[in-house]
Amino acid sequence: MSSFVTVGQKFPEFRKKSVVSLEKGKEFQEIGNDNINGKWAVMFWWPKDFTFVCPTEIAEFNKSFSDFTDRDTVLLGASTDSEFVHLAWRKDHNDLKDLRFPMIADTSKSLAEELGILEQNEKIAYRATYIIDPEGIVRWVNINDLSVGRNVGEVLRVLDALQTDELCPCNWNKGEQTLTSQMEMA
């Protein structure tokens, strides 16, 4: 059993080929820690390209892209498929043609393995989501089983709470009072 990167730990060093565009000659770019250092980041993983649940999640993250940029947060998607499979899928699937975030190719599976999110039998990534702070520390991890899509709204809610740097109660949403502000008023 491999170790698991969790809350409070440094996000691993990585540098991976990624699909960033459908424009000929500009499809690929190396993406790594230098793209997120000093910034909030959300990295979400899906098991396989050309499947059924995955594009619903990827499309939903893309619909919410400006919500992440409004929060000065870099959005990154990743799987263990190659950059060429990512590119073919983007060209093939209407909901993926206009993605505004990179699709990271962890072909060697080294980053997924270091994170501890490789499914044992098929050696594909679980549906894992990481919120990483500007110092590179993991502040939130959520991992779903292969068959269940995640909730992008919940990722944004937790990101909002973490960015307040205050105590936030259960079901807290942006704009509501934090426990810190309630204690200060008392």
C-alpha positions, 0 to 999 in steps of 0.5 A: 500500500502506497502512502497518501498525500493529505491535508497539511502536507506539501504537494509533490513536485511535478512537471508533466506534458499537458494539453492546453489548446486545440490550435495546431502547433500549440496543443502541448505545454509542460505544466508543473509546480512553477505554474502554481507556486505562490497561487491557490490551485485546484487539481482534479483527477479523473480515471480515464478519457473516453468514458462517461462520468468523466466528461460531465465533471470536466465540463462542469469544472470548465463551466465554473472556470471563471469562478476559480479565476475570480478566486485567483485560483489555478485550475488543473485537470489530470489523468494517467492517459497520455497527452495524445489521448487527451488531445484526441478526446478534446477533439472528439467530445463537444463538451471538451473542445473549449476547455480553459484549463490544462489536461495533465498527462501523468502517463508514467503514473508517478504523480498519481502514485506519489499522491496515493490515488492509483486504483489497485487493479487497473492502475488508474487514478481515483476521482481525487480533488486537491486544494493547494494553498500558495505555499504548496500545502494541501489544504483539502482532499476529496476522493470519490469512487470511480463510479461517482462524480464530484460536486464542483460547487462543493469544491468552490465552497471549501475554497471560499472557506479556506481563503477566508482564513477564518473558522467556518461552520458546517454548511458555510457559504461565501458571504455568510458570517464566519465563527471568527467574526461572530466571536469578535462581535461577542 
